[in-house]
Amino acid sequence: MTRLLVHGAVLLTVDPSRPDPFVGWFTVGDDGRISALEPGEPPEGLVAEQVLDASGTIIGPGFVSSHSHLFTSGCRGLGMDQSLYGWIEAMTAPLAGAVDEDIYWMTRHGAQDFLRNGITTAFDFTSAGLSFEKESDGVARYAASLPDAVFQHAQLRGKVDAGLRSVHSVMLGQGAVDHAAALAHLDDVVSLATDVDRSLLLGVALSGTVQWAESPDAATLEVAAMRRHGLLNQPHFLETPHEISLQQAKFAWYREAGALGPDLVFGHFIQTTDEILVEAAAAGCGMSWQPMSNGRLASGVASIPRIRELGMRVGIGLDDQSCTDVSDPFANMRTALSLVRATYHDPAALPVRDVLELHTRGSAEVLGIDREVGSLRVGRFADFLVVDPRRPDTGPVWDAYGTYVLACSLRNLRQVWSGGRLVAEGVALCDPQADEVESQLHERLGRLQGVRA
């Protein structure tokens, strides 16, 4: 049965197999996936349960954030003038003492904030509940301990209940933890996830910890975990501009552990050398780029033109909602353009069409989920945005990509659809519990601080 027919809009399919933009139509089946998509008018006699006339708008795929920390949604505006490790201390302080149900509501708040802003899929680094210890701006660590699988699973429940698709990423133990115990913890994480709606849970992954580790054992453990369950691993790596030589030396840990390959995606990957880039690209590694976060925390500008020249897969993420502060994918794209073009003194260093592809299909490709999301193609989930360049008016649309990326913003985002179902209209979420989520976040963070919310 055809659940939904959409017609009349200019479509930005981000499909490399067909030229766009074009005015067209598409249908969505009962499984929430696109069942047909073509230019022009829909055929006469086509019947659907619901029809959306999107004339005058531009429709693009839902944004995919290849690097996110949803549980931080209630900690925005902290660590205002700090670099990475000082900011982490400031941002995590209000969360001390959080229990399973606290972190559930925090994550659900972050997930519904993403949906409202047009981000329909996210790679989510869950909180492990471990305290962060800063030694200097370039040296820090998490407390040596094993995470709690139930605490991490509460965050998966929050994402699913909000209706956000995700790759659910978990941290293993820190410090000198027993490898057998760490792998048993991972078994528990995977087991808990088996009953979750697989249309929303697109995979379980690892949050690599070599950036904070004190021995190569961390890389060895990550490889064992990856192979045990066939998991993608995205470590934060070469991010902070402090102690760069120390960070770069740890790249050899991944090499020697046998980690380099398509299932290793480096998060940030800023403080690189050309030798590191060449080796990582040759091994098939990917990277996730967080432009707004990297600017806010003064981390630097990743060598995106060189990384792409070497053929490395690149996705774009929103990172913590507490270091992008406004989870705005339109602003994230424009920040990406500005950083790269200003650094290289060349507008061709990052074309407008490319930056939209990186934040949609590119992010899906680097996470290995591009057969599910990231573009408007038959067989993909019908996750799409209805953007109206006339409300408020941005002037004539000379080029649909140019208007969409450069002139439109959250104020032009009319609707967000996921799986062919409306999830947000303007700033209003369709989830009847949306207000309750916000109340729970404020009450729980207030209680944790010993203050009435």
VOPAGU-2260 file (C-alpha; in pm, 1 decimal, decimal comma):
REM VOPAGU-2260
SITE   aa  ch    i         X         Y         Z
SITE  MET   A    0       0,0       0,0       0,0
SITE  THR   A    1     119,9     354,0     -76,3
SITE  ARG   A    2     128,7     539,2     252,6
SITE  LEU   A    3     233,5     880,1     119,4
SITE  LEU   A    4     261,1    1065,0    -211,4
SITE  VAL   A    5     476,8    1377,8    -220,5
SITE  HIS   A    6     475,4    1602,6    -527,5
SITE  GLY   A    7     544,7    1951,9    -653,7
SITE  ALA   A    8     875,7    2021,4    -477,7
SITE  VAL   A    9    1222,8    2073,1    -617,9
SITE  LEU   A   10    1402,3    1752,9    -515,9
SITE  LEU   A   11    1765,1    1740,7    -404,4
SITE  THR   A   12    1801,7    1364,1    -404,3
SITE  VAL   A   13    2178,7    1355,6    -336,2
SITE  ASP   A   14    2169,8    1045,6    -555,9
SITE  PRO   A   15    2496,2    1017,1    -753,3
SITE  SER   A   16    2327,2     805,4   -1018,7
SITE  ARG   A   17    2090,2    1076,0   -1140,6
SITE  PRO   A   18    2121,1    1450,3   -1208,8
SITE  ASP   A   19    1926,1    1690,7    -993,0
SITE  PRO   A   20    1767,6    1919,2    -890,5
SITE  PHE   A   21    1433,8    1863,0   -1057,4
SITE  VAL   A   22    1065,9    1909,4    -977,8
SITE  GLY   A   23     935,0    1562,9    -908,8
SITE  TRP   A   24     735,3    1321,2    -696,8
SITE  PHE   A   25     790,0    1016,5    -479,1
SITE  THR   A   26     586,5     761,3    -290,4
SITE  VAL   A   27     638,0     588,7      43,4
SITE  GLY   A   28     525,3     233,6     123,0
SITE  ASP   A   29     398,2      84,8     447,8
SITE  ASP   A   30     756,8      -3,9     540,3
SITE  GLY   A   31     848,5     366,5     553,7
SITE  ARG   A   32    1077,1     341,0     252,3
SITE  ILE   A   33    1065,8     526,0     -78,3
SITE  SER   A   34     888,4     303,1    -330,0
SITE  ALA   A   35     910,6     526,9    -640,6
SITE  LEU   A   36    1075,5     860,0    -727,6
SITE  GLU   A   37    1065,9    1038,9   -1062,7
SITE  PRO   A   38    1080,2    1386,5   -1217,4
SITE  GLY   A   39     761,4    1555,3   -1335,9
SITE  GLU   A   40     404,2    1500,3   -1222,6
SITE  PRO   A   41     282,0    1178,2   -1060,1
SITE  PRO   A   42      89,7     945,5   -1292,2
SITE  GLU   A   43    -286,5     981,2   -1308,8
SITE  GLY   A   44    -473,6     738,9   -1091,5
SITE  LEU   A   45    -197,1     702,1    -831,2
SITE  VAL   A   46    -371,3     660,2    -495,5
SITE  ALA   A   47    -212,0     713,4    -154,8
SITE  GLU   A   48    -339,1     726,8     203,9
SITE  GLN   A   49    -188,6    1075,2     236,1
SITE  VAL   A   50     -88,2    1331,8     -25,2
SITE  LEU   A   51     157,8    1616,2      39,5
SITE  ASP   A   52     153,6    1897,7    -214,4
SITE  ALA   A   53     495,6    2055,3    -153,4
SITE  SER   A   54     483,7    2302,7    -441,9
SITE  GLY   A   55     717,1    2597,7    -398,4
SITE  THR   A   56     946,0    2414,9    -155,3
SITE  ILE   A   57    1278,7    2235,2    -175,3
SITE  ILE   A   58    1298,6    1881,0     -39,3
SITE  GLY   A   59    1627,1    1722,6      65,2
SITE  PRO   A   60    1716,8    1410,5     262,9
SITE  GLY   A   61    1723,2    1421,4     640,5
SITE  PHE   A   62    2064,8    1520,8     770,2
SITE  VAL   A   63    2289,1    1245,6     906,4
SITE  SER   A   64    2518,9    1343,8    1192,1
SITE  SER   A   65    2819,4    1112,8    1177,7
SITE  HIS   A   66    2937,7    1216,7    1526,8
SITE  SER   A   67    2705,9    1317,7    1812,3
SITE  HIS   A   68    2672,1    1311,3    2192,3
SITE  LEU   A   69    2298,9    1336,6    2257,2
SITE  PHE   A   70    2315,6    1307,7    2635,5
SITE  THR   A   71    2479,7    1653,0    2654,9
SITE  SER   A   72    2165,3    1835,5    2539,4
SITE  GLY   A   73    2107,9    1995,6    2880,1
SITE  CYS   A   74    2462,1    2130,6    2919,6
SITE  ARG   A   75    2483,1    2402,9    2654,5
SITE  GLY   A   76    2667,3    2729,0    2705,6
SITE  LEU   A   77    2926,1    2582,1    2945,8
SITE  GLY   A   78    3305,3    2591,7    2917,4
SITE  MET   A   79    3259,4    2907,3    2713,7
SITE  ASP   A   80    3624,7    2999,6    2677,2
SITE  GLN   A   81    3788,7    2659,1    2718,7
SITE  SER   A   82    3959,7    2424,2    2476,8
SITE  LEU   A   83    3856,5    2059,7    2457,0
SITE  TYR   A   84    3955,8    1913,4    2793,3
SITE  GLY   A   85    3858,4    2217,9    3001,0
SITE  TRP   A   86    3525,7    2226,3    2822,5
SITE  ILE   A   87    3465,1    1853,5    2891,4
SITE  GLU   A   88    3520,7    1915,4    3262,6
SITE  ALA   A   89    3277,7    2207,6    3264,5
SITE  MET   A   90    3017,3    2032,1    3051,6
SITE  THR   A   91    3013,4    1702,6    3243,6
SITE  ALA   A   92    3008,8    1855,8    3592,7
SITE  PRO   A   93    2626,6    1900,4    3601,6
SITE  LEU   A   94    2582,1    1533,1    3509,1
SITE  ALA   A   95    2768,7    1391,1    3808,2
SITE  GLY   A   96    2547,1    1145,4    3991,5
SITE  ALA   A   97    2309,9    1084,6    3701,7
SITE  VAL   A   98    2137,8     745,1    3706,8
SITE  ASP   A   99    1979,7     538,2    3431,2
SITE  GLU   A  100    1650,1     726,0    3409,8
SITE  ASP   A  101    1825,4    1065,3    3426,2
SITE  ILE   A  102    2043,2     980,6    3127,8
SITE  TYR   A  103    1738,6     840,4    2945,3
SITE  TRP   A  104    1557,5    1175,6    2956,0
SITE  MET   A  105    1873,6    1370,7    2875,2
SITE  THR   A  106    1930,8    1157,7    2566,8
SITE  ARG   A  107    1567,5    1170,6    2460,4
SITE  HIS   A  108    1581,3    1550,9    2489,6
SITE  GLY   A  109    1886,4    1554,8    2262,4
SITE  ALA   A  110    1723,6    1317,9    2015,3
SITE  GLN   A  111    1405,8    1521,2    1981,6
SITE  ASP   A  112    1614,3    1837,2    1942,8
SITE  PHE   A  113    1793,1    1672,3    1651,3
SITE  LEU   A  114    1463,5    1572,0    1489,6
SITE  ARG   A  115    1319,4    1920,6    1525,4
SITE  ASN   A  116    1624,0    2056,8    1342,9
SITE  GLY   A  117    1614,7    1812,4    1052,7
SITE  ILE   A  118    1870,3    1557,5    1173,1
SITE  THR   A  119    1698,0    1223,8    1129,4
SITE  THR   A  120    1993,4     987,3    1190,1
SITE  ALA   A  121    2289,5    1016,2    1427,9
SITE  PHE   A  122    2600,2     825,7    1530,4
SITE  ASP   A  123    2561,0     870,2    1906,8
SITE  PHE   A  124    2848,0     841,8    2153,9
SITE  THR   A  125    2678,0     737,3    2476,3
SITE  SER   A  126    2791,0     844,1    2818,4
SITE  ALA   A  127    2976,7     564,5    2996,0
SITE  GLY   A  128    2910,2     726,3    3333,2
SITE  LEU   A  129    3285,1     756,1    3399,4
SITE  SER   A  130    3437,5    1070,2    3550,2
SITE  PHE   A  131    3677,1    1276,2    3337,5
SITE  GLU   A  132    4015,0    1377,1    3481,2
SITE  LYS   A  133    4207,1    1662,7    3317,7
SITE  GLU   A  134    4580,5    1678,8    3382,7
SITE  SER   A  135    4653,9    1956,9    3133,5
SITE  ASP   A  136    4508,8    2098,4    2812,1
SITE  GLY   A  137    4672,9    1811,7    2624,9
SITE  VAL   A  138    4656,9    1522,1    2872,4
SITE  ALA   A  139    4340,5    1378,9    3025,8
SITE  ARG   A  140    4175,7    1046,6    3098,0
SITE  TYR   A  141    3852,1     886,0    3203,9
SITE  ALA   A  142    3840,5     707,3    3539,0
SITE  ALA   A  143    3975,9     352,0    3521,1
SITE  SER   A  144    3660,1     146,7    3540,1
SITE  LEU   A  145    3408,4     -56,0    3343,9
SITE  PRO   A  146    3094,6     121,0    3219,7
SITE  ASP   A  147    2745,4       5,3    3313,5
SITE  ALA   A  148    2566,8    -164,1    3022,5
SITE  VAL   A  149    2222,2     -76,6    3160,7
SITE  PHE   A  150    2321,3     290,3    3191,6
SITE  GLN   A  151    2432,4     285,7    2828,5
SITE  HIS   A  152    2118,4     101,5    2719,1
SITE  ALA   A  153    1900,0     369,1    2880,4
SITE  GLN   A  154    2040,5     607,1    2620,6
SITE  LEU   A  155    1940,8     372,4    2339,7
SITE  ARG   A  156    1588,2     363,5    2482,0
SITE  GLY   A  157    1581,4     743,3    2479,8
SITE  LYS   A  158    1674,5     762,5    2112,7
SITE  VAL   A  159    1425,0     496,4    2009,5
SITE  ASP   A  160    1139,3     649,4    2209,3
SITE  ALA   A  161    1210,1     985,6    2046,0
SITE  GLY   A  162    1195,5     822,5    1700,6
SITE  LEU   A  163    1552,9     906,0    1598,7
SITE  ARG   A  164    1750,2     658,2    1388,5
SITE  SER   A  165    2093,6     596,3    1531,1
SITE  VAL   A  166    2413,8     403,2    1540,6
SITE  HIS   A  167    2448,4     336,1    1913,4
SITE  SER   A  168    2813,2     372,8    2017,1
SITE  VAL   A  169    2952,5     258,4    2351,9
SITE  MET   A  170    3280,6     307,3    2532,0
SITE  LEU   A  171    3469,1       9,7    2671,9
SITE  GLY   A  172    3652,5      13,1    3002,9
SITE  GLN   A  173    3926,8     265,8    3070,7
SITE  GLY   A  174    4268,5     221,6    3223,5
SITE  ALA   A  175    4406,9    -117,6    3318,9
SITE  VAL   A  176    4077,9    -303,8    3287,1
SITE  ASP   A  177    4056,5    -677,6    3240,6
SITE  HIS   A  178    4001,6    -746,4    2870,6
SITE  ALA   A  179    3773,6   -1042,6    2935,3
SITE  ALA   A  180    3553,7    -828,8    3160,0
SITE  ALA   A  181    3543,4    -549,1    2903,4
SITE  LEU   A  182    3437,9    -789,7    2628,2
SITE  ALA   A  183    3173,9    -942,0    2856,3
SITE  HIS   A  184    3040,0    -590,8    2912,3
SITE  LEU   A  185    3019,8    -546,5    2535,1
SITE  ASP   A  186    2831,3    -876,9    2506,8
SITE  ASP   A  187    2576,2    -735,4    2752,7
SITE  VAL   A  188    2541,2    -414,7    2547,9
SITE  VAL   A  189    2479,2    -610,1    2228,3
SITE  SER   A  190    2237,2    -847,7    2399,1
SITE  LEU   A  191    2030,5    -563,6    2544,5
SITE  ALA   A  192    1995,2    -411,2    2198,1
SITE  THR   A  193    1845,7    -720,3    2033,2
SITE  ASP   A  194    1482,8    -630,6    2110,7
SITE  VAL   A  195    1503,8    -273,0    1980,8
SITE  ASP   A  196    1322,3    -163,1    1662,9
SITE  ARG   A  197    1580,3    -228,8    1390,7
SITE  SER   A  198    1439,7      44,6    1169,4
SITE  LEU   A  199    1558,8     291,0    1433,8
SITE  LEU   A  200    1870,8     111,1    1558,2
SITE  LEU   A  201    2093,4      96,1    1250,3
SITE  GLY   A  202    2388,3     -55,5    1434,1
SITE  VAL   A  203    2596,9     -83,9    1749,3
SITE  ALA   A  204    2949,1      60,8    1742,5
SITE  LEU   A  205    3252,7     132,5    1958,5
SITE  SER   A  206    3370,0     466,8    2092,4
SITE  GLY   A  207    3746,6     425,5    2070,1
SITE  THR   A  208    3954,0     560,8    2360,3
SITE  VAL   A  209    4315,1     561,8    2242,4
SITE  GLN   A  210    4324,6     944,5    2255,4
SITE  TRP   A  211    4301,0     920,9    2636,4
SITE  ALA   A  212    4474,8     585,9    2688,3
SITE  GLU   A  213    4811,3     536,4    2854,6
SITE  SER   A  214    4915,5     211,4    2680,9
SITE  PRO   A  215    4868,6      30,9    2346,9
SITE  ASP   A  216    4646,5    -219,2    2527,0
SITE  ALA   A  217    4354,3      13,3    2453,2
SITE  ALA   A  218    4396,1     -36,3    2077,7
SITE  THR   A  219    4437,7    -412,0    2121,3
SITE  LEU   A  220    4113,6    -428,8    2320,1
SITE  GLU   A  221    3926,5    -223,0    2060,1
SITE  VAL   A  222    4033,4    -455,5    1779,8
SITE  ALA   A  223    3923,4    -759,9    1979,4
SITE  ALA   A  224    3585,5    -594,8    2040,2
SITE  MET   A  225    3544,5    -495,2    1674,8
SITE  ARG   A  226    3610,4    -849,0    1556,3
SITE  ARG   A  227    3398,1   -1011,1    1827,2
SITE  HIS   A  228    3079,5    -846,6    1701,6
SITE  GLY   A  229    3175,7    -700,1    1361,5
SITE  LEU   A  230    3152,9    -343,4    1489,3
SITE  LEU   A  231    3246,2      -5,8    1347,3
SITE  ASN   A  232    3487,4     186,0    1572,0
SITE  GLN   A  233    3491,9     566,0    1582,7
SITE  PRO   A  234    3760,1     701,8    1817,4
SITE  HIS   A  235    3805,0    1068,1    1895,9
SITE  PHE   A  236    4155,3    1110,8    1758,6
SITE  LEU   A  237    4405,3    1389,6    1685,4
SITE  GLU   A  238    4150,1    1647,5    1798,4
SITE  THR   A  239    4303,4    1889,9    2047,6
SITE  PRO   A  240    4586,5    2124,9    1938,4
SITE  HIS   A  241    4780,9    2050,1    2259,6
SITE  GLU   A  242    5045,4    1776,4    2299,3
SITE  ILE   A  243    5028,2    1702,9    1927,4
SITE  SER   A  244    5340,0    1482,2    1918,1
SITE  LEU   A  245    5198,5    1264,5    2195,6
SITE  GLN   A  246    4872,9    1222,6    2004,4
SITE  GLN   A  247    5041,7    1146,9    1672,9
SITE  ALA   A  248    5259,7     879,7    1832,3
SITE  LYS   A  249    4944,9     687,0    1924,4
SITE  PHE   A  250    4855,5     635,2    1557,6
SITE  ALA   A  251    5113,5     355,1    1562,0
SITE  TRP   A  252    4910,1     182,4    1833,4
SITE  TYR   A  253    4622,3     139,7    1590,6
SITE  ARG   A  254    4856,7      24,4    1314,2
SITE  GLU   A  255    5028,3    -233,6    1532,9
SITE  ALA   A  256    4697,7    -360,7    1671,8
SITE  GLY   A  257    4569,5    -422,4    1318,4
SITE  ALA   A  258    4287,7    -169,8    1351,3
SITE  LEU   A  259    4341,7      27,1    1030,0
SITE  GLY   A  260    4068,0     -50,1     777,6
SITE  PRO   A  261    3718,1      41,4     659,4
SITE  ASP   A  262    3565,8     -22,8    1003,4
SITE  LEU   A  263    3783,0     245,3    1166,6
SITE  VAL   A  264    3645,0     599,0    1136,8
SITE  PHE   A  265    3853,4     873,8    1293,4
SITE  GLY   A  266    3649,7    1139,7    1472,2
SITE  HIS   A  267    3794,4    1490,7    1414,7
SITE  PHE   A  268    4135,1    1385,7    1271,9
SITE  ILE   A  269    4271,6    1741,4    1274,6
SITE  GLN   A  270    4630,9    1724,6    1403,1
SITE  THR   A  271    4749,2    1490,2    1130,7
SITE  THR   A  272    5063,2    1459,1     920,0
SITE  ASP   A  273    5057,4    1378,0     551,4
SITE  GLU   A  274    5212,8    1040,4     631,7
SITE  ILE   A  275    4926,6     960,0     867,5
SITE  LEU   A  276    4668,6    1069,2     610,7
SITE  VAL   A  277    4824,2     862,2     333,1
SITE  GLU   A  278    4840,2     549,0     549,1
SITE  ALA   A  279    4487,4     588,3     685,1
SITE  ALA   A  280    4343,1     650,0     339,1
SITE  ALA   A  281    4530,2     355,5     185,6
SITE  ALA   A  282    4388,8     127,9     456,8
SITE  GLY   A  283    4032,9     242,8     377,2
SITE  CYS   A  284    3969,2     431,6     701,6
SITE  GLY   A  285    3706,5     705,1     715,9
SITE  MET   A  286    3679,1    1027,0     911,6
SITE  SER   A  287    3404,3    1236,6    1069,3
SITE  TRP   A  288    3437,2    1614,4    1060,0
SITE  GLN   A  289    3273,4    1845,5    1315,0
SITE  PRO   A  290    3325,9    2202,1    1182,3
SITE  MET   A  291    3120,6    2401,7    1436,4
SITE  SER   A  292    3264,8    2211,2    1730,6
SITE  ASN   A  293    3622,1    2240,7    1600,9
SITE  GLY   A  294    3578,7    2615,8    1568,6
SITE  ARG   A  295    3406,1    2664,9    1904,7
SITE  LEU   A  296    3676,5    2471,4    2092,5
SITE  ALA   A  297    3966,0    2617,9    1887,9
SITE  SER   A  298    4066,2    2266,7    1785,7
SITE  GLY   A  299    4167,6    2362,7    1432,8
SITE  VAL   A  300    4065,6    2291,5    1074,2
SITE  ALA   A  301    4087,4    1938,8     936,1
SITE  SER   A  302    4273,4    1897,9     606,0
SITE  ILE   A  303    3952,3    1818,4     418,2
SITE  PRO   A  304    4076,9    1887,7      62,7
SITE  ARG   A  305    4377,9    1660,3     110,6
SITE  ILE   A  306    4172,4    1393,7     287,7
SITE  ARG   A  307    3922,8    1385,9       2,0
SITE  GLU   A  308    4198,6    1392,5    -258,4
SITE  LEU   A  309    4335,8    1074,2    -102,4
SITE  GLY   A  310    3995,4     909,7    -141,4
SITE  MET   A  311    3904,9     887,1     225,3
SITE  ARG   A  312    3532,7     873,3     305,1
SITE  VAL   A  313    3421,7    1183,3     495,4
SITE  GLY   A  314    3104,6    1252,9     691,2
SITE  ILE   A  315    2996,4    1557,2     889,8
SITE  GLY   A  316    2868,0    1555,6    1247,9
SITE  LEU   A  317    2710,6    1802,3    1490,6
SITE  ASP   A  318    2919,2    1670,6    1784,8
SITE  ASP   A  319    2800,5    1756,5    2137,7
SITE  GLN   A  320    2490,1    1968,8    2162,1
SITE  SER   A  321    2691,5    2145,4    2429,6
SITE  CYS   A  322    2970,7    2255,3    2194,8
SITE  THR   A  323    2766,1    2332,3    1886,5
SITE  ASP   A  324    2509,0    2467,4    2134,0
SITE  VAL   A  325    2251,3    2504,4    1855,4
SITE  SER   A  326    2225,0    2173,6    1670,5
SITE  ASP   A  327    2185,5    2345,1    1335,6
SITE  PRO   A  328    2296,9    2143,5    1030,9
SITE  PHE   A  329    2254,5    2443,6     800,0
SITE  ALA   A  330    2493,0    2648,5    1014,1
SITE  ASN   A  331    2725,3    2346,9    1035,2
SITE  MET   A  332    2746,7    2331,6     654,5
SITE  ARG   A  333    2816,6    2704,0     623,9
SITE  THR   A  334    3079,0    2684,3     898,6
SITE  ALA   A  335    3243,0    2400,0     706,1
SITE  LEU   A  336    3250,6    2607,6     388,9
SITE  SER   A  337    3386,2    2913,0     568,9
SITE  LEU   A  338    3661,6    2730,4     757,4
SITE  VAL   A  339    3794,3    2542,6     455,6
SITE  ARG   A  340    3766,2    2826,4     204,5
SITE  ALA   A  341    3928,3    3077,2     440,5
SITE  THR   A  342    4208,0    2834,9     530,5
SITE  TYR   A  343    4289,5    2747,0     168,6
SITE  HIS   A  344    4203,1    3087,1      16,3
SITE  ASP   A  345    4006,2    2897,4    -245,1
SITE  PRO   A  346    3627,0    2864,2    -285,5
SITE  ALA   A  347    3681,4    2549,1    -490,8
SITE  ALA   A  348    3842,8    2379,9    -188,9
SITE  LEU   A  349    3489,0    2281,1     -82,7
SITE  PRO   A  350    3199,2    2324,2    -329,0
SITE  VAL   A  351    2846,7    2395,6    -204,3
SITE  ARG   A  352    2696,5    2075,4    -345,9
SITE  ASP   A  353    2970,9    1870,7    -184,1
SITE  VAL   A  354    2906,3    2001,9     165,7
SITE  LEU   A  355    2540,9    1896,2     149,0
SITE  GLU   A  356    2647,1    1552,8      26,2
SITE  LEU   A  357    2896,2    1519,6     312,9
SITE  HIS   A  358    2626,4    1595,3     572,9
SITE  THR   A  359    2380,3    1345,4     421,3
SITE  ARG   A  360    2497,2    1062,7     194,4
SITE  GLY   A  361    2863,9    1106,2     291,1
SITE  SER   A  362    2787,4    1060,7     660,4
SITE  ALA   A  363    2576,2     755,1     582,2
SITE  GLU   A  364    2854,3     607,7     367,6
SITE  VAL   A  365    3124,4     655,2     629,0
SITE  LEU   A  366    2900,3     481,0     885,0
SITE  GLY   A  367    2811,0     199,1     646,7
SITE  ILE   A  368    2437,3     275,7     652,0
SITE  ASP   A  369    2395,4     441,6     310,0
SITE  ARG   A  370    2159,5     167,4     192,7
SITE  GLU   A  371    1919,7     285,3     463,4
SITE  VAL   A  372    1950,3     665,4     483,3
SITE  GLY   A  373    2134,9     968,8     348,1
SITE  SER   A  374    1969,7    1015,5       7,6
SITE  LEU   A  375    1629,9    1016,1    -159,7
SITE  ARG   A  376    1638,3     688,1    -349,6
SITE  VAL   A  377    1407,0     393,7    -391,0
SITE  GLY   A  378    1459,6     151,7    -103,9
SITE  ARG   A  379    1592,0     412,9     141,1
SITE  PHE   A  380    1387,8     527,7     438,7
SITE  ALA   A  381    1171,1     826,1     349,8
SITE  ASP   A  382    1351,7    1067,3     581,5
SITE  PHE   A  383    1321,2    1412,1     426,8
SITE  LEU   A  384    1294,9    1783,9     495,4
SITE  VAL   A  385    1050,7    2031,3     345,0
SITE  VAL   A  386    1232,1    2366,0     322,0
SITE  ASP   A  387    1043,1    2677,4     213,8
SITE  PRO   A  388    1264,7    2954,7      71,4
SITE  ARG   A  389     965,7    3192,6      72,9
SITE  ARG   A  390     889,7    3163,1     446,2
SITE  PRO   A  391    1072,3    3382,9     525,0
SITE  ASP   A  392    1151,0    3496,7     174,4
SITE  THR   A  393    1509,5    3446,6      55,8
SITE  GLY   A  394    1447,1    3594,0    -289,2
SITE  PRO   A  395    1443,8    3414,2    -625,7
SITE  VAL   A  396    1587,3    3061,8    -636,4
SITE  TRP   A  397    1862,4    3093,1    -896,6
SITE  ASP   A  398    2016,7    2760,7    -800,4
SITE  ALA   A  399    1837,1    2520,1    -567,4
SITE  TYR   A  400    2159,0    2392,7    -407,3
SITE  GLY   A  401    2284,6    2747,0    -355,4
SITE  THR   A  402    1959,8    2857,9    -192,5
SITE  TYR   A  403    1927,8    2544,7      21,6
SITE  VAL   A  404    2282,4    2550,0     158,4
SITE  LEU   A  405    2370,5    2920,7     159,8
SITE  ALA   A  406    2041,8    3107,5     209,5
SITE  CYS   A  407    1809,9    2873,8     400,4
SITE  SER   A  408    1827,3    2793,4     768,7
SITE  LEU   A  409    1618,9    2647,2    1048,8
SITE  ARG   A  410    1374,5    2934,9    1005,6
SITE  ASN   A  411    1288,9    2796,4     657,5
SITE  LEU   A  412    1249,1    2437,3     778,4
SITE  ARG   A  413     875,0    2379,4     741,3
SITE  GLN   A  414     851,3    2006,3     807,6
SITE  VAL   A  415    1061,5    1703,6     904,5
SITE  TRP   A  416     948,5    1355,6     797,4
SITE  SER   A  417    1094,6    1023,2     908,7
SITE  GLY   A  418     991,9     699,8     742,3
SITE  GLY   A  419     713,8     884,7     563,4
SITE  ARG   A  420     562,9    1012,9     889,4
SITE  LEU   A  421     558,2    1377,0     998,1
SITE  VAL   A  422     772,8    1425,3    1311,4
SITE  ALA   A  423     808,4    1805,3    1326,3
SITE  GLU   A  424     622,7    2103,0    1184,5
SITE  GLY   A  425     815,6    2424,6    1228,6
SITE  VAL   A  426     947,6    2416,2    1584,1
SITE  ALA   A  427     662,1    2193,3    1703,5
SITE  LEU   A  428     728,2    1822,3    1746,3
SITE  CYS   A  429     450,9    1574,1    1675,9
SITE  ASP   A  430     551,4    1352,2    1970,6
SITE  PRO   A  431     277,0    1403,1    2234,7
SITE  GLN   A  432     539,6    1356,1    2506,5
SITE  ALA   A  433     770,3    1632,7    2378,0
SITE  ASP   A  434     676,1    1875,9    2655,8
SITE  GLU   A  435     715,3    1603,7    2916,8
SITE  VAL   A  436    1067,6    1534,5    2789,2
SITE  GLU   A  437    1161,1    1898,1    2838,5
SITE  SER   A  438    1010,1    1907,7    3187,4
SITE  GLN   A  439    1192,9    1591,4    3286,7
SITE  LEU   A  440    1526,7    1731,4    3166,8
SITE  HIS   A  441    1492,5    2051,5    3369,2
SITE  GLU   A  442    1366,6    1874,4    3680,5
SITE  ARG   A  443    1638,6    1611,9    3677,8
SITE  LEU   A  444    1927,7    1848,3    3608,0
SITE  GLY   A  445    1791,9    2079,6    3876,4
SITE  ARG   A  446    1781,5    1792,2    4124,0
SITE  LEU   A  447    2133,9    1685,5    4036,7
SITE  GLN   A  448    2249,6    2036,9    4118,1
SITE  GLY   A  449    2051,1    2045,0    4439,9
SITE  VAL   A  450    1836,1    2327,1    4303,2
SITE  ARG   A  451    1464,0    2331,3    4239,9
SITE  ALA   A  452    1406,2    2314,7    3863,1
